[in-house]
Amino acid sequence: QVQLVESGGGLVQAGGSLRLSCAASGSIFMINAMSWYRQAPGKQREFVAVITSGGSTNYAGSVKDRFTISRDNAKNTVYLQMNSLTPEDTAVYYCKTDASQGRNKPLLRYWGQGTQVTVSS
């Protein structure tokens, strides 16, 4: 199974910045889109940002112009640069990737374990 490991979370003051990383490992033939989701206490998991294998991006309205998603295909790693953070950004951030483990294998969805981001006021 493909494994995703997030890192870079922590405690930051409002207005500060943080960069999250997510590295994919295992038997990987191809990775398509890589995404970030987050889940705040008492709320459902929500979409944050996505980047395709070709570099096209899309963001949730709540983070647009503040967050930037990028990827390093050679390292099978996706990043999320978060600027101008507010307490509303506090959540567990999860990495998701759609990947296949072989030419004749279907694309499957994989999730990371999550990394905590806490923004103080």
Phi, psi and omega in degrees: 000144176289137178243139178241133180235117178269153176205166176104355179288169180164196180257131180217150178281154176305137183092349181276184183230158179206145176238123178262149177232150176217117181252131178262139179218169181114195179277099184240122175269315183205139174242129175265244182286148172234138188225162172240135174233164176215155179221114178273158179304130178076006181236163178281158177294137182231152178290141179244304183199156178218148175222132180277172178297335179271355176100001177289142184233158175209143184230153170292147182302329183289342182241352181304137180079355176246325181254150176226125177260141179212170180211156175239101185296327180295332181257000184051046184232139175242146182236157174224106176273120184245119179242163179050048183293145177234164178303335179291347177275353180298124183182171168271126182259130183243142176262140177228141177221146174255116186218156173244151181256010178183161182301325181257017178255147181285161173287132178236159182261130180235144180238145173277177183278345179096150175225135185279131173240122179237124181247119180271151181273000000 
